[in-house]
Amino acid sequence: MKRCVIIGSGLGGLSTGVILAREGYDVTILEQESQIGGCLQCFTRRGVKFETGMHFIGSAKPGQTLNRLLRFLGIDDIALDELDTNAYDIVRLGSDEFRFPTGEVAFVEQMCNYFPQERQAIEAYMECVQRVANASSLHTLSLENADNAISTEYQLRSINEVIESLVKDPVLRDVLVGNLPLYAAQRDKTPFSTHAFIVDFYNQSSFRVVDGSDAIGLALQRKLEQYGGRVVTNAKVTKILSDEHGVTGVSTADERFFPADTVVSAIHPVPTLAMTDSPLIRPAFRRRMTSLPNTIGIFSVYLDFKEGTMPYLNSNYYAYRAGVSPWDCEAYTLDDWPRGYLYMHFCHDAHPRFARAGVILSYMRFEEMAPWLGTTVGHRGDDYERFKQQRAERLIDAVEHSFPGLRNAIQHYYTSTPLTYLDYTGTPEGSAYGIAKDISLGVSCHVPQRTKLPGLYLTGQNINSHGILGVLVGTVVTCSDLLGTAYLYQQIITANQSSIISHQ
Ligand SMILES: Cc1cc2nc3c(=O)[nH]c(=O)nc-3n(C[C@H](O)[C@H](O)[C@H](O)COP(=O)(O)OP(=O)(O)OC[C@H]3O[C@@H](n4cnc5c(N)ncnc54)[C@H](O)[C@@H]3O)c2cc1C
């Protein structure tokens, strides 16, 4: 039996663990925190539960890509609640609101209602999104219809360039990228393929996880244990050990040794590489990984509403100040922060009438954290608490502008900064989504799933992309390398066939 140690129990580590354990590996996942899940974690204050990093998911209806992956992992029974099919996303630009309905035809018609003179452009845009999304075997989980030429072209063209080539109206251009905080896109840098995957993913169907995203982590942990694997918490890996043949295991901060023939690191590649001094990892590769840009961090305000006061908003709400485009929000000044925000409610029960909790998210650059570098959660000082309170008040004011009465409905609120994410996930700079894609870097920003140190693999949000689908696709990439691509795709097909039969 092959012994596999996985570093990190986020979505990437847990899903990789389930697949390898099912294929006969003896899997141990080591997690630095006391709670599993990384960004899937929830926390509870005064009896109210809050999600920290997975607020909604897409393509989860039977036959759609995420659903097929969840079935393959054996966790498709997680309770989900569908977002408003007439407006899963609402984008507010100044005082105008634009609703995104589920399904490509409904989306095109709705956009044509808002911008009748742009019908041709809207149809061309949606057709382009579909073409790019369907060209990727990883996005469709089908090896047959992959079109590498299209995939490559749109990995090298920026979102704004493609949209500007199709759409004339500047307002429509902004509406189409209204949910851009989901992928922290940057003008002239982020590839159109990233936009196409996310638009297609959520437009197919959008759901919240009933009672919190930690259900996904717990379901994966149960599957892992069913296949004989285990998660060890409070086990921070500090060293990847190797000899001239390859990895031999890992050791932890409290000096425990875990032997392994295969080590899969499901954390950011930079701290991973810092754990090994093997000469098989070339200095040029270390330099390349260290020089890659990370996506911006996020400031979150978690809202605890008075019971029965806040009608449940079954949509995600993205708002931008008058005259501000979704682009360039990361270039805020201290005076004009927040240029934009994303506001969402948590779904504590199926089809709730009132929300018990919500969250407001806005970009925050890591440089703002400079005064508190090196401090830890709960011990950063009064000035940090004051900083967070001032920022929270500004964000609440901004949302109150669109939702009068919001402030009165809040009984408590809590905050987190990029420093919180740095502490809880270990992602450098507390970056929201890990390594940023940049078309000007071409293939240099690609993070391989296999390293030159035999037995050391990478997975998680930096391999393919972030988000539930991006990470699970990264898991498929890494596990394909270990188990064989054709074999793994066949396993996904078989799991879905047998699952369909068992559901009949
Ligand atoms: C604010 C926010 C909102 C988001 N909203 C959504 C959303 O609505 N939908 C969506 O699909 N995606 C969303 N995402 C993105 C998504 O949550 C992530 O892309 C995904 O969960 C990352 O999974 P991961 O396994 O790669 O990494 P992580 O979740 O970061 O997990 C890494 C794990 O490794 C552990 N670790 C780190 N270092 C060590 C070490 N040395 N030893 C042992 N353990 C270690 C960490 O503690 C952590 O548990 C959001 C992200 C953020 C930040």
Ligand as a Chemical Component Dictionary entry (heavy atoms), coordinates in Angstrom:
data_LIG
# 
_chem_comp.id                   LIG 
_chem_comp.type                 NON-POLYMER 
_chem_comp.pdbx_formal_charge   0 
_chem_comp.three_letter_code    LIG 
# 
loop_
_chem_comp_atom.comp_id 
_chem_comp_atom.atom_id 
_chem_comp_atom.alt_atom_id 
_chem_comp_atom.type_symbol 
_chem_comp_atom.charge 
_chem_comp_atom.model_Cartn_x 
_chem_comp_atom.model_Cartn_y 
_chem_comp_atom.model_Cartn_z 
_chem_comp_atom.pdbx_ordinal 
LIG C1  C1  C 0 -13.526 35.520 1.154  1  
LIG C2  C2  C 0 -13.578 34.398 0.160  2  
LIG C3  C3  C 0 -14.787 34.063 -0.419 3  
LIG C4  C4  C 0 -14.850 33.004 -1.327 4  
LIG N1  N1  N 0 -16.067 32.661 -1.848 5  
LIG C5  C5  C 0 -16.161 31.596 -2.670 6  
LIG C6  C6  C 0 -17.430 31.172 -3.162 7  
LIG O1  O1  O 0 -18.469 31.762 -2.832 8  
LIG N2  N2  N 0 -17.477 30.090 -3.998 9  
LIG C7  C7  C 0 -16.350 29.419 -4.376 10 
LIG O2  O2  O 0 -16.459 28.441 -5.135 11 
LIG N3  N3  N 0 -15.120 29.801 -3.921 12 
LIG C8  C8  C 0 -15.006 30.853 -3.078 13 
LIG N4  N4  N 0 -13.774 31.227 -2.594 14 
LIG C9  C9  C 0 -12.574 30.500 -3.038 15 
LIG C10 C10 C 0 -12.445 29.124 -2.381 16 
LIG O3  O3  O 0 -12.857 29.184 -1.037 17 
LIG C11 C11 C 0 -10.993 28.647 -2.431 18 
LIG O4  O4  O 0 -10.492 28.750 -3.735 19 
LIG C12 C12 C 0 -10.814 27.189 -1.979 20 
LIG O5  O5  O 0 -11.582 26.864 -0.864 21 
LIG C13 C13 C 0 -9.336  26.942 -1.708 22 
LIG O6  O6  O 0 -9.133  25.602 -1.312 23 
LIG P1  P1  P 0 -7.649  25.049 -1.106 24 
LIG O7  O7  O 0 -7.778  23.673 -0.612 25 
LIG O8  O8  O 0 -6.830  25.277 -2.325 26 
LIG O9  O9  O 0 -6.971  26.004 -0.003 27 
LIG P2  P2  P 0 -7.376  26.449 1.472  28 
LIG O10 O10 O 0 -8.837  26.452 1.659  29 
LIG O11 O11 O 0 -6.633  27.724 1.707  30 
LIG O12 O12 O 0 -6.797  25.316 2.408  31 
LIG C14 C14 C 0 -5.445  25.202 2.738  32 
LIG C15 C15 C 0 -5.364  24.453 4.063  33 
LIG O13 O13 O 0 -4.001  24.140 4.322  34 
LIG C16 C16 C 0 -3.738  24.396 5.691  35 
LIG N5  N5  N 0 -2.295  24.636 5.832  36 
LIG C17 C17 C 0 -1.582  25.703 5.388  37 
LIG N6  N6  N 0 -0.281  25.548 5.683  38 
LIG C18 C18 C 0 -0.172  24.360 6.320  39 
LIG C19 C19 C 0 0.940   23.638 6.866  40 
LIG N7  N7  N 0 2.170   24.110 6.804  41 
LIG N8  N8  N 0 0.689   22.441 7.443  42 
LIG C20 C20 C 0 -0.563  21.925 7.520  43 
LIG N9  N9  N 0 -1.635  22.585 7.033  44 
LIG C21 C21 C 0 -1.436  23.769 6.415  45 
LIG C22 C22 C 0 -4.595  25.606 6.003  46 
LIG O14 O14 O 0 -4.788  25.755 7.405  47 
LIG C23 C23 C 0 -5.862  25.266 5.245  48 
LIG O15 O15 O 0 -6.730  24.480 6.024  49 
LIG C24 C24 C 0 -13.673 32.287 -1.681 50 
LIG C25 C25 C 0 -12.458 32.615 -1.086 51 
LIG C26 C26 C 0 -12.398 33.663 -0.169 52 
LIG C27 C27 C 0 -11.078 34.001 0.465  53 
# 
loop_
_chem_comp_bond.comp_id 
_chem_comp_bond.atom_id_1 
_chem_comp_bond.atom_id_2 
_chem_comp_bond.value_order 
_chem_comp_bond.pdbx_ordinal 
LIG C1  C2  SING 1  
LIG C2  C3  SING 2  
LIG C2  C26 DOUB 3  
LIG C3  C4  DOUB 4  
LIG C4  N1  SING 5  
LIG C4  C24 SING 6  
LIG N1  C5  DOUB 7  
LIG C5  C6  SING 8  
LIG C5  C8  SING 9  
LIG C6  O1  DOUB 10 
LIG C6  N2  SING 11 
LIG N2  C7  SING 12 
LIG C7  O2  DOUB 13 
LIG C7  N3  SING 14 
LIG N3  C8  DOUB 15 
LIG C8  N4  SING 16 
LIG N4  C9  SING 17 
LIG N4  C24 SING 18 
LIG C9  C10 SING 19 
LIG C10 O3  SING 20 
LIG C10 C11 SING 21 
LIG C11 O4  SING 22 
LIG C11 C12 SING 23 
LIG C12 O5  SING 24 
LIG C12 C13 SING 25 
LIG C13 O6  SING 26 
LIG O6  P1  SING 27 
LIG P1  O7  DOUB 28 
LIG P1  O8  SING 29 
LIG P1  O9  SING 30 
LIG O9  P2  SING 31 
LIG P2  O10 DOUB 32 
LIG P2  O11 SING 33 
LIG P2  O12 SING 34 
LIG O12 C14 SING 35 
LIG C14 C15 SING 36 
LIG C15 O13 SING 37 
LIG C15 C23 SING 38 
LIG O13 C16 SING 39 
LIG C16 N5  SING 40 
LIG C16 C22 SING 41 
LIG N5  C17 SING 42 
LIG N5  C21 SING 43 
LIG C17 N6  DOUB 44 
LIG N6  C18 SING 45 
LIG C18 C19 SING 46 
LIG C18 C21 DOUB 47 
LIG C19 N7  SING 48 
LIG C19 N8  DOUB 49 
LIG N8  C20 SING 50 
LIG C20 N9  DOUB 51 
LIG N9  C21 SING 52 
LIG C22 O14 SING 53 
LIG C22 C23 SING 54 
LIG C23 O15 SING 55 
LIG C24 C25 DOUB 56 
LIG C25 C26 SING 57 
LIG C26 C27 SING 58 
# 
